[in-house]
């Protein structure tokens, strides 16, 4: 039965059940970004079936604020020492990965494989959720960006797991700890965190800051935590809910026609992603032979994206966890700061195909 023939409240229940089931399956398979991919896939299925479910804007905006707070929590002061000790490696590694992604994005834009700035944001080597959210503010098709970002996460995670296995990491000896969904919560810190997540986007809207719904909470969170003025408290159940809101908001924008279009582009997108992973691996080889970094650490540090999956693999291996996550974090910050400027520069010298009006992602009412 088509989704549009079912009452909207029942569609919401069905969407929630399907999202939980898919997320649980992906978690069981140890898939990266499972808590977002499950709701995203469920929402795509509903949208392709002409469902009438619409995502309210307010929860999506607050979810962006929570994501910004999460990023602030991920950037510890301890990485400063690693960066200063290996500043040459960090400079080369970060610049190389950013340049490779920009080149692949420029090439796809030049060949008009994707409309507007979609290819540039789809190849940006930052956190997938962040790049997807930011892309809409800079003229990209948010849905196709999500398609590229999450496809790359899967391929990067698979390649990283393969490299870890080749260099002696046996996944049977490294069992991931069981998720504690409802741990004890510091309610004062939780309230402060939610205040940043709620009022940060409001400030961003008032000041008309592009992608400010998560940028403002991120900057404020980093400043306050680094000066010891607050502690960011993000229980797993809150993150799961926010990931679901973001996944639904993106997935419900897919139409059957857009999904068919994305599948037609799949072979070319796969070639570009594999090329990107291969080119990024070259700087890992240079780190191994030029700086004596062990192969697994070098590869994980220079993997283009999928920071969460890379963190899990790194933690369960004999790689240098501090070095890997420091380089991943520095690259994320570099992409957040310079990605929009680089995108504008490339667009000015490329003349990309415009995004068709019917394909533009619009905030849900």
Beta strands, then each sheet from edge to edge (+ up, - down):
end
